[in-house]
Amino acid sequence: MTDRYLDPHQARQRTPTTYEDLLGDVIERAFAAGVHDLAGLVERLNDSGLASPSGKAWTEAIYREEMAALGA
């Protein structure tokens, strides 16, 4: 049995979807580029071409809603 505290995905209930992987990639690239504010992150998401769940442009409200939904 593996010690669960050494498992980097211990809280994962399932494999991430392609959308979740792409979203994570955009967020990681933004952080790596020094973007640490919500407005900048939303701008990067819109520039990336990754559509929001509704298909509309990303806004701070849509980002917050999506993070809450993914964290549920």
SULTA-V920477 format. One record per residue. N is the residue number from 0. RES is the residue in one small letter. BURIAL is I if it has 9 or more other C-alpha atoms within 8 Angstrom, else O. Layout:
N & RES & BURIAL
N & RES & BURIAL
//
This chain:
0 & m & O
1 & t & O
2 & d & O
3 & r & O
4 & y & O
5 & l & O
6 & d & O
7 & p & O
8 & h & O
9 & q & O
10 & a & O
11 & r & O
12 & q & O
13 & r & O
14 & t & O
15 & p & O
16 & t & O
17 & t & O
18 & y & O
19 & e & O
20 & d & I
21 & l & I
22 & l & I
23 & g & O
24 & d & O
25 & v & I
26 & i & I
27 & e & O
28 & r & O
29 & a & I
30 & f & I
31 & a & O
32 & a & O
33 & g & O
34 & v & I
35 & h & O
36 & d & O
37 & l & O
38 & a & O
39 & g & I
40 & l & I
41 & v & I
42 & e & I
43 & r & I
44 & l & I
45 & n & I
46 & d & O
47 & s & O
48 & g & O
49 & l & O
50 & a & I
51 & s & I
52 & p & O
53 & s & O
54 & g & O
55 & k & O
56 & a & O
57 & w & I
58 & t & O
59 & e & I
60 & a & O
61 & i & I
62 & y & I
63 & r & O
64 & e & O
65 & e & I
66 & m & O
67 & a & O
68 & a & O
69 & l & O
70 & g & O
71 & a & O
//
